[in-house]
Amino acid sequence: MNHFPAQASFDQKTPSRKRIILRDDQISWTEAMDLARWLSGQKKAFVLIDTGLFSLAELEWLATRKTIIVSYPEAGRSWSEILLLGKVARRAGRTVIFGYKGSETGEKLAEIYPGLRHMGRGGIDIHLSGRARKIEPEALSQLAADCREGQAYFVYYHYGPVEAWLHQLGREEAWIHLLDHFFNWSEMNDLEELFKSYSRKVKLVIHTEKENGTPELVEMVSKWGGYLVFSRPPWPSFKKGYQADPALPFRAYHLEPRALF
């Protein structure tokens, strides 16, 4: 089961966040209905993490009230059910996000991959971990192309150094998350080539953990675009040289990125 930080309760008098995030095991169905109705009227987002406790019909109802549903294989939904939820969500101006750690192998992986492709083509956002590396680069590129065809977000969390095959993901307009922990600052040309692989908006998200190499990052992001995410507040010398891009879209950023890196 995936575990993510979420609010355990809500105060209808003084909400300050743009969205409220809850798992389905933290709220009853009646409470979920009330919260979805109220937040919809307040123009705030209700994000429900699906662990399989609510029925498909209940999730459909929530989707009609602009709830963003985040599901995982552990919830036990078929890809056809996820697609149905996606259609309902799109009519309400929302989306469904499917997160996958990619840990299955053999026949199990062979069963899941076609479903991921169907979901991507059907407009379901897919957030995929690169840690397990069980899906070949060519298959990842195809999945990114499927999501682009379906106008969905394909978000890939790359665990490791920058590799040449990532350029194809960039050409398919995938969102790619990187950790600067793996960067070799003597080989920054590889990273710059990845920036250049995007023909339109650069969708690279770099999670920073160390100060070493910061000037190069500032220069690249300022020149090409992209996003920097800080594990701690940036140091003053960094702030002077970096002008932040507009806010990273919610759909491009997992609720807990460390769960997929």
Phi and psi in degrees as GROMACS dihedral restraints (atoms count N, CA, C in turn):
[ dihedral_restraints ]
;  ai    aj    ak    al  type     phi  dphi    fc
    3     4     5     6     1   -82.9    20    10
    4     5     6     7     1   137.0    20    10
    6     7     8     9     1  -118.1    20    10
    7     8     9    10     1   129.4    20    10
    9    10    11    12     1  -136.5    20    10
   10    11    12    13     1   150.9    20    10
   12    13    14    15     1   -65.7    20    10
   13    14    15    16     1   137.1    20    10
   15    16    17    18     1  -153.1    20    10
   16    17    18    19     1   156.2    20    10
   18    19    20    21     1   -75.8    20    10
   19    20    21    22     1   136.0    20    10
   21    22    23    24     1   -88.0    20    10
   22    23    24    25     1   -15.1    20    10
   24    25    26    27     1  -153.1    20    10
   25    26    27    28     1   171.2    20    10
   27    28    29    30     1  -138.7    20    10
   28    29    30    31     1   149.1    20    10
   30    31    32    33     1  -113.0    20    10
   31    32    33    34     1   113.9    20    10
   33    34    35    36     1   -73.9    20    10
   34    35    36    37     1    -7.4    20    10
   36    37    38    39     1   -90.0    20    10
   37    38    39    40     1   -41.0    20    10
   39    40    41    42     1  -131.9    20    10
   40    41    42    43     1    55.9    20    10
   42    43    44    45     1   -74.8    20    10
   43    44    45    46     1   138.2    20    10
   45    46    47    48     1  -119.8    20    10
   46    47    48    49     1   -21.0    20    10
   48    49    50    51     1   -81.1    20    10
   49    50    51    52     1   156.3    20    10
   51    52    53    54     1   -74.8    20    10
   52    53    54    55     1   -21.5    20    10
   54    55    56    57     1  -148.0    20    10
   55    56    57    58     1   152.9    20    10
   57    58    59    60     1  -116.0    20    10
   58    59    60    61     1   129.1    20    10
   60    61    62    63     1  -113.9    20    10
   61    62    63    64     1   125.5    20    10
   63    64    65    66     1  -141.4    20    10
   64    65    66    67     1   148.2    20    10
   66    67    68    69     1   -86.4    20    10
   67    68    69    70     1   157.6    20    10
   69    70    71    72     1   -70.7    20    10
   70    71    72    73     1   -12.2    20    10
   72    73    74    75     1   -91.9    20    10
   73    74    75    76     1     6.2    20    10
   75    76    77    78     1  -110.0    20    10
   76    77    78    79     1     2.3    20    10
   78    79    80    81     1  -152.4    20    10
   79    80    81    82     1   142.5    20    10
   81    82    83    84     1   -80.0    20    10
   82    83    84    85     1   165.9    20    10
   84    85    86    87     1   -62.4    20    10
   85    86    87    88     1   -42.1    20    10
   87    88    89    90     1   -61.5    20    10
   88    89    90    91     1   -43.2    20    10
   90    91    92    93     1   -64.5    20    10
   91    92    93    94     1   -38.5    20    10
   93    94    95    96     1   -63.3    20    10
   94    95    96    97     1   -41.8    20    10
   96    97    98    99     1   -61.6    20    10
   97    98    99   100     1   -47.6    20    10
   99   100   101   102     1   -62.1    20    10
  100   101   102   103     1   -43.1    20    10
  102   103   104   105     1   -66.1    20    10
  103   104   105   106     1   -42.1    20    10
  105   106   107   108     1   -62.6    20    10
  106   107   108   109     1   -43.6    20    10
  108   109   110   111     1   -61.0    20    10
  109   110   111   112     1   -47.4    20    10
  111   112   113   114     1   -67.2    20    10
  112   113   114   115     1   -46.4    20    10
  114   115   116   117     1   -65.4    20    10
  115   116   117   118     1   -34.6    20    10
  117   118   119   120     1   -60.7    20    10
  118   119   120   121     1   -40.0    20    10
  120   121   122   123     1   -70.7    20    10
  121   122   123   124     1   -26.7    20    10
  123   124   125   126     1   -88.7    20    10
  124   125   126   127     1     0.0    20    10
  126   127   128   129     1    58.4    20    10
  127   128   129   130     1    37.7    20    10
  129   130   131   132     1  -117.3    20    10
  130   131   132   133     1   158.6    20    10
  132   133   134   135     1   -97.9    20    10
  133   134   135   136     1   138.3    20    10
  135   136   137   138     1  -105.9    20    10
  136   137   138   139     1   119.4    20    10
  138   139   140   141     1  -108.3    20    10
  139   140   141   142     1   118.0    20    10
  141   142   143   144     1  -108.0    20    10
  142   143   144   145     1   123.8    20    10
  144   145   146   147     1   -87.7    20    10
  145   146   147   148     1   116.3    20    10
  147   148   149   150     1   -86.5    20    10
  148   149   150   151     1   113.9    20    10
  150   151   152   153     1  -107.8    20    10
  151   152   153   154     1     5.4    20    10
  153   154   155   156     1   101.4    20    10
  154   155   156   157     1     3.8    20    10
  156   157   158   159     1   -80.3    20    10
  157   158   159   160     1   -32.0    20    10
  159   160   161   162     1   -88.6    20    10
  160   161   162   163     1   149.2    20    10
  162   163   164   165     1   -73.9    20    10
  163   164   165   166     1   165.3    20    10
  165   166   167   168     1   -61.0    20    10
  166   167   168   169     1   -40.8    20    10
  168   169   170   171     1   -62.7    20    10
  169   170   171   172     1   -38.8    20    10
  171   172   173   174     1   -65.9    20    10
  172   173   174   175     1   -41.0    20    10
  174   175   176   177     1   -65.4    20    10
  175   176   177   178     1   -37.9    20    10
  177   178   179   180     1   -60.4    20    10
  178   179   180   181     1   -43.3    20    10
  180   181   182   183     1   -61.4    20    10
  181   182   183   184     1   -45.1    20    10
  183   184   185   186     1   -62.0    20    10
  184   185   186   187     1   -38.2    20    10
  186   187   188   189     1   -63.1    20    10
  187   188   189   190     1   -35.0    20    10
  189   190   191   192     1   -66.9    20    10
  190   191   192   193     1   -20.1    20    10
  192   193   194   195     1   -98.7    20    10
  193   194   195   196     1    26.9    20    10
  195   196   197   198     1    68.3    20    10
  196   197   198   199     1    22.9    20    10
  198   199   200   201     1   -75.4    20    10
  199   200   201   202     1   134.4    20    10
  201   202   203   204     1   -87.8    20    10
  202   203   204   205     1   122.0    20    10
  204   205   206   207     1  -104.9    20    10
  205   206   207   208     1   127.5    20    10
  207   208   209   210     1  -114.1    20    10
  208   209   210   211     1   115.5    20    10
  210   211   212   213     1  -120.7    20    10
  211   212   213   214     1   164.4    20    10
  213   214   215   216     1  -141.6    20    10
  214   215   216   217     1   163.1    20    10
  216   217   218   219     1   -55.7    20    10
  217   218   219   220     1   -32.3    20    10
  219   220   221   222     1   -61.4    20    10
  220   221   222   223     1   -20.9    20    10
  222   223   224   225     1   -73.7    20    10
  223   224   225   226     1   -16.3    20    10
  225   226   227   228     1    78.7    20    10
  226   227   228   229     1    18.9    20    10
  228   229   230   231     1   -83.5    20    10
  229   230   231   232     1   141.9    20    10
  231   232   233   234     1   -77.2    20    10
  232   233   234   235     1   160.2    20    10
  234   235   236   237     1   -65.3    20    10
  235   236   237   238     1   -28.7    20    10
  237   238   239   240     1   -68.8    20    10
  238   239   240   241     1   -34.7    20    10
  240   241   242   243     1   -67.6    20    10
  241   242   243   244     1   -41.3    20    10
  243   244   245   246     1   -62.3    20    10
  244   245   246   247     1   -41.2    20    10
  246   247   248   249     1   -62.2    20    10
  247   248   249   250     1   -40.0    20    10
  249   250   251   252     1   -61.9    20    10
  250   251   252   253     1   -44.2    20    10
  252   253   254   255     1   -61.3    20    10
  253   254   255   256     1   -39.0    20    10
  255   256   257   258     1   -61.8    20    10
  256   257   258   259     1   -40.9    20    10
  258   259   260   261     1   -63.0    20    10
  259   260   261   262     1   -43.1    20    10
  261   262   263   264     1   -64.2    20    10
  262   263   264   265     1   -43.5    20    10
  264   265   266   267     1   -63.6    20    10
  265   266   267   268     1   -41.3    20    10
  267   268   269   270     1   -64.3    20    10
  268   269   270   271     1   -36.4    20    10
  270   271   272   273     1   -63.2    20    10
  271   272   273   274     1   -27.3    20    10
  273   274   275   276     1   -93.5    20    10
  274   275   276   277     1     4.6    20    10
  276   277   278   279     1    79.8    20    10
  277   278   279   280     1    20.8    20    10
  279   280   281   282     1  -121.2    20    10
  280   281   282   283     1  -170.2    20    10
  282   283   284   285     1  -142.6    20    10
  283   284   285   286     1   166.8    20    10
  285   286   287   288     1  -116.4    20    10
  286   287   288   289     1   135.1    20    10
  288   289   290   291     1  -113.1    20    10
  289   290   291   292     1   132.9    20    10
  291   292   293   294     1  -117.2    20    10
  292   293   294   295     1   119.4    20    10
  294   295   296   297     1  -102.0    20    10
  295   296   297   298     1   136.1    20    10
  297   298   299   300     1  -139.4    20    10
  298   299   300   301     1   124.0    20    10
  300   301   302   303     1   -81.2    20    10
  301   302   303   304     1   -15.9    20    10
  303   304   305   306     1    71.2    20    10
  304   305   306   307     1    31.7    20    10
  306   307   308   309     1   -90.7    20    10
  307   308   309   310     1   -12.3    20    10
  309   310   311   312     1   -72.9    20    10
  310   311   312   313     1   154.7    20    10
  312   313   314   315     1  -133.2    20    10
  313   314   315   316     1   171.8    20    10
  315   316   317   318     1    56.9    20    10
  316   317   318   319     1  -132.8    20    10
  318   319   320   321     1   -63.9    20    10
  319   320   321   322     1   -36.1    20    10
  321   322   323   324     1   -62.8    20    10
  322   323   324   325     1   -44.5    20    10
  324   325   326   327     1   -65.0    20    10
  325   326   327   328     1   -39.2    20    10
  327   328   329   330     1   -62.0    20    10
  328   329   330   331     1   -29.6    20    10
  330   331   332   333     1   -76.7    20    10
  331   332   333   334     1   -38.3    20    10
  333   334   335   336     1   -76.0    20    10
  334   335   336   337     1   -40.0    20    10
  336   337   338   339     1   -58.0    20    10
  337   338   339   340     1   -46.5    20    10
  339   340   341   342     1   -59.3    20    10
  340   341   342   343     1   -35.6    20    10
  342   343   344   345     1   -64.6    20    10
  343   344   345   346     1   -39.7    20    10
  345   346   347   348     1   -60.8    20    10
  346   347   348   349     1   -40.9    20    10
  348   349   350   351     1   -64.6    20    10
  349   350   351   352     1   -44.1    20    10
  351   352   353   354     1   -59.9    20    10
  352   353   354   355     1   -44.0    20    10
  354   355   356   357     1   -64.7    20    10
  355   356   357   358     1   -43.2    20    10
  357   358   359   360     1   -60.3    20    10
  358   359   360   361     1   -46.8    20    10
  360   361   362   363     1   -65.4    20    10
  361   362   363   364     1   -25.7    20    10
  363   364   365   366     1   -88.3    20    10
  364   365   366   367     1     7.0    20    10
  366   367   368   369     1    92.2    20    10
  367   368   369   370     1    13.2    20    10
  369   370   371   372     1   -87.1    20    10
  370   371   372   373     1   126.8    20    10
  372   373   374   375     1   -67.4    20    10
  373   374   375   376     1   136.0    20    10
  375   376   377   378     1  -120.6    20    10
  376   377   378   379     1   124.9    20    10
  378   379   380   381     1  -110.0    20    10
  379   380   381   382     1   118.5    20    10
  381   382   383   384     1  -123.3    20    10
  382   383   384   385     1   131.0    20    10
  384   385   386   387     1   -79.7    20    10
  385   386   387   388     1   139.6    20    10
  387   388   389   390     1  -100.2    20    10
  388   389   390   391     1     3.0    20    10
  390   391   392   393     1   -65.3    20    10
  391   392   393   394     1   -43.5    20    10
  393   394   395   396     1   -73.0    20    10
  394   395   396   397     1   -30.9    20    10
  396   397   398   399     1    55.4    20    10
  397   398   399   400     1    41.5    20    10
  399   400   401   402     1   -92.0    20    10
  400   401   402   403     1   -15.5    20    10
  402   403   404   405     1  -102.0    20    10
  403   404   405   406     1   127.9    20    10
  405   406   407   408     1   -66.4    20    10
  406   407   408   409     1   151.8    20    10
  408   409   410   411     1   -53.5    20    10
  409   410   411   412     1   -39.5    20    10
  411   412   413   414     1   -63.0    20    10
  412   413   414   415     1   -38.8    20    10
  414   415   416   417     1   -69.1    20    10
  415   416   417   418     1   -35.9    20    10
  417   418   419   420     1   -64.6    20    10
  418   419   420   421     1   -42.3    20    10
  420   421   422   423     1   -62.1    20    10
  421   422   423   424     1   -39.1    20    10
  423   424   425   426     1   -65.0    20    10
  424   425   426   427     1   -40.5    20    10
  426   427   428   429     1   -64.5    20    10
  427   428   429   430     1   -40.1    20    10
  429   430   431   432     1   -62.7    20    10
  430   431   432   433     1   -39.9    20    10
  432   433   434   435     1   -64.9    20    10
  433   434   435   436     1   -38.4    20    10
  435   436   437   438     1   -61.8    20    10
  436   437   438   439     1   -43.7    20    10
  438   439   440   441     1   -65.3    20    10
  439   440   441   442     1   -39.9    20    10
  441   442   443   444     1   -62.7    20    10
  442   443   444   445     1   -40.4    20    10
  444   445   446   447     1   -61.9    20    10
  445   446   447   448     1   -39.1    20    10
  447   448   449   450     1   -87.2    20    10
  448   449   450   451     1     6.8    20    10
  450   451   452   453     1    58.1    20    10
  451   452   453   454     1    36.0    20    10
  453   454   455   456     1  -106.7    20    10
  454   455   456   457     1   163.2    20    10
  456   457   458   459     1   -87.5    20    10
  457   458   459   460     1   129.4    20    10
  459   460   461   462     1  -107.3    20    10
  460   461   462   463     1   116.4    20    10
  462   463   464   465     1  -118.7    20    10
  463   464   465   466     1   116.7    20    10
  465   466   467   468     1  -115.2    20    10
  466   467   468   469     1   127.4    20    10
  468   469   470   471     1  -101.5    20    10
  469   470   471   472     1    99.7    20    10
  471   472   473   474     1   -84.0    20    10
  472   473   474   475     1   122.6    20    10
  474   475   476   477     1  -106.3    20    10
  475   476   477   478     1    94.9    20    10
  477   478   479   480     1   147.6    20    10
  478   479   480   481     1  -177.9    20    10
  480   481   482   483     1   -69.5    20    10
  481   482   483   484     1   163.9    20    10
  483   484   485   486     1   -64.9    20    10
  484   485   486   487     1   131.3    20    10
  486   487   488   489     1  -124.1    20    10
  487   488   489   490     1   153.2    20    10
  489   490   491   492     1   -61.1    20    10
  490   491   492   493     1   -34.0    20    10
  492   493   494   495     1   -67.4    20    10
  493   494   495   496     1   -17.2    20    10
  495   496   497   498     1   -64.7    20    10
  496   497   498   499     1   -22.2    20    10
  498   499   500   501     1   -59.1    20    10
  499   500   501   502     1   -35.6    20    10
  501   502   503   504     1   -66.8    20    10
  502   503   504   505     1   -35.9    20    10
  504   505   506   507     1   -63.0    20    10
  505   506   507   508     1   -40.0    20    10
  507   508   509   510     1   -61.7    20    10
  508   509   510   511     1   -41.4    20    10
  510   511   512   513     1   -65.6    20    10
  511   512   513   514     1   -24.6    20    10
  513   514   515   516     1   -90.7    20    10
  514   515   516   517     1    11.7    20    10
  516   517   518   519     1    65.3    20    10
  517   518   519   520     1    29.9    20    10
  519   520   521   522     1   -76.1    20    10
  520   521   522   523     1   150.5    20    10
  522   523   524   525     1   -85.0    20    10
  523   524   525   526     1   125.6    20    10
  525   526   527   528     1  -120.5    20    10
  526   527   528   529     1   122.2    20    10
  528   529   530   531     1   -98.5    20    10
  529   530   531   532     1   134.1    20    10
  531   532   533   534     1  -127.4    20    10
  532   533   534   535     1   152.3    20    10
  534   535   536   537     1  -106.5    20    10
  535   536   537   538     1   125.8    20    10
  537   538   539   540     1   -69.1    20    10
  538   539   540   541     1   -10.4    20    10
  540   541   542   543     1   -55.5    20    10
  541   542   543   544     1   -30.9    20    10
  543   544   545   546     1   -94.6    20    10
  544   545   546   547     1    -3.9    20    10
  546   547   548   549     1   -71.6    20    10
  547   548   549   550     1   136.4    20    10
  549   550   551   552     1  -103.2    20    10
  550   551   552   553     1   106.0    20    10
  552   553   554   555     1   -66.3    20    10
  553   554   555   556     1   -13.3    20    10
  555   556   557   558     1   -83.0    20    10
  556   557   558   559     1    -6.5    20    10
  558   559   560   561     1  -126.6    20    10
  559   560   561   562     1    46.6    20    10
  561   562   563   564     1   -71.9    20    10
  562   563   564   565     1   -12.4    20    10
  564   565   566   567     1   -60.0    20    10
  565   566   567   568     1   -34.7    20    10
  567   568   569   570     1   -61.8    20    10
  568   569   570   571     1   -42.4    20    10
  570   571   572   573     1   -68.4    20    10
  571   572   573   574     1   -41.3    20    10
  573   574   575   576     1   -64.3    20    10
  574   575   576   577     1   -37.1    20    10
  576   577   578   579     1   -63.7    20    10
  577   578   579   580     1   -33.2    20    10
  579   580   581   582     1   -67.4    20    10
  580   581   582   583     1   -42.3    20    10
  582   583   584   585     1   -55.2    20    10
  583   584   585   586     1   -44.0    20    10
  585   586   587   588     1   -73.9    20    10
  586   587   588   589     1   -12.5    20    10
  588   589   590   591     1   -70.8    20    10
  589   590   591   592     1   -19.3    20    10
  591   592   593   594     1   -80.6    20    10
  592   593   594   595     1   128.5    20    10
  594   595   596   597     1   -85.2    20    10
  595   596   597   598     1   -19.6    20    10
  597   598   599   600     1  -124.4    20    10
  598   599   600   601     1  -126.3    20    10
  600   601   602   603     1   -65.8    20    10
  601   602   603   604     1   131.3    20    10
  603   604   605   606     1   -76.4    20    10
  604   605   606   607     1   126.0    20    10
  606   607   608   609     1  -115.9    20    10
  607   608   609   610     1    40.3    20    10
  609   610   611   612     1   -91.7    20    10
  610   611   612   613     1   134.5    20    10
  612   613   614   615     1  -122.9    20    10
  613   614   615   616     1   113.4    20    10
  615   616   617   618     1  -105.3    20    10
  616   617   618   619     1   121.5    20    10
  618   619   620   621     1   -91.9    20    10
  619   620   621   622     1   117.2    20    10
  621   622   623   624     1   -95.1    20    10
  622   623   624   625     1   135.4    20    10
  624   625   626   627     1  -126.4    20    10
  625   626   627   628     1   -13.7    20    10
  627   628   629   630     1  -140.3    20    10
  628   629   630   631     1   154.8    20    10
  630   631   632   633     1   -82.2    20    10
  631   632   633   634     1   -26.3    20    10
  633   634   635   636     1   -61.2    20    10
  634   635   636   637     1   127.2    20    10
  636   637   638   639     1    91.9    20    10
  637   638   639   640     1     1.7    20    10
  639   640   641   642     1   -57.0    20    10
  640   641   642   643     1   -44.2    20    10
  642   643   644   645     1   -55.1    20    10
  643   644   645   646     1   -39.5    20    10
  645   646   647   648     1   -64.8    20    10
  646   647   648   649     1   -41.4    20    10
  648   649   650   651     1   -64.3    20    10
  649   650   651   652     1   -44.5    20    10
  651   652   653   654     1   -57.4    20    10
  652   653   654   655     1   -45.5    20    10
  654   655   656   657     1   -63.6    20    10
  655   656   657   658     1   -44.4    20    10
  657   658   659   660     1   -68.0    20    10
  658   659   660   661     1   -45.9    20    10
  660   661   662   663     1   -67.0    20    10
  661   662   663   664     1   -37.8    20    10
  663   664   665   666     1   -65.4    20    10
  664   665   666   667     1   -35.1    20    10
  666   667   668   669     1   -80.4    20    10
  667   668   669   670     1   -45.8    20    10
  669   670   671   672     1  -103.0    20    10
  670   671   672   673     1   -25.1    20    10
  672   673   674   675     1   106.6    20    10
  673   674   675   676     1  -169.7    20    10
  675   676   677   678     1   106.1    20    10
  676   677   678   679     1  -169.6    20    10
  678   679   680   681     1  -138.8    20    10
  679   680   681   682     1   147.1    20    10
  681   682   683   684     1  -117.8    20    10
  682   683   684   685     1   132.0    20    10
  684   685   686   687     1  -117.7    20    10
  685   686   687   688     1   127.7    20    10
  687   688   689   690     1  -100.7    20    10
  688   689   690   691     1   135.0    20    10
  690   691   692   693     1   -79.5    20    10
  691   692   693   694     1   -17.9    20    10
  693   694   695   696     1  -149.1    20    10
  694   695   696   697     1   166.0    20    10
  696   697   698   699     1   -56.5    20    10
  697   698   699   700     1   136.5    20    10
  699   700   701   702     1   -66.7    20    10
  700   701   702   703     1   148.1    20    10
  702   703   704   705     1   -76.4    20    10
  703   704   705   706     1   154.6    20    10
  705   706   707   708     1   -54.2    20    10
  706   707   708   709     1   -41.9    20    10
  708   709   710   711     1   -63.0    20    10
  709   710   711   712     1   -29.1    20    10
  711   712   713   714     1   -72.8    20    10
  712   713   714   715     1   -43.6    20    10
  714   715   716   717     1   -59.9    20    10
  715   716   717   718     1   -33.3    20    10
  717   718   719   720     1   -63.7    20    10
  718   719   720   721     1   -32.7    20    10
  720   721   722   723     1  -101.6    20    10
  721   722   723   724     1    -1.1    20    10
  723   724   725   726     1  -122.8    20    10
  724   725   726   727     1   126.8    20    10
  726   727   728   729     1  -109.7    20    10
  727   728   729   730     1   116.2    20    10
  729   730   731   732     1   -63.4    20    10
  730   731   732   733     1   143.1    20    10
  732   733   734   735     1   -72.1    20    10
  733   734   735   736     1   165.2    20    10
  735   736   737   738     1   -54.6    20    10
  736   737   738   739     1   161.4    20    10
  738   739   740   741     1   -52.6    20    10
  739   740   741   742     1   139.6    20    10
  741   742   743   744     1   -64.3    20    10
  742   743   744   745     1   127.2    20    10
  744   745   746   747     1   -58.0    20    10
  745   746   747   748     1   140.8    20    10
  747   748   749   750     1   -56.6    20    10
  748   749   750   751     1   -38.8    20    10
  750   751   752   753     1   -67.2    20    10
  751   752   753   754     1   -17.4    20    10
  753   754   755   756     1   -97.9    20    10
  754   755   756   757     1     5.4    20    10
  756   757   758   759     1  -136.2    20    10
  757   758   759   760     1   116.5    20    10
  759   760   761   762     1   -66.0    20    10
  760   761   762   763     1   151.6    20    10
  762   763   764   765     1   -56.6    20    10
  763   764   765   766     1   -33.6    20    10
  765   766   767   768     1  -142.3    20    10
  766   767   768   769     1    89.7    20    10
  768   769   770   771     1   -54.5    20    10
  769   770   771   772     1   -34.0    20    10
  771   772   773   774     1   -61.9    20    10
  772   773   774   775     1   -20.5    20    10
  774   775   776   777     1   -71.2    20    10
  775   776   777   778     1   -20.5    20    10
  777   778   779   780     1  -112.2    20    10
  778   779   780   781     1   -15.7    20    10
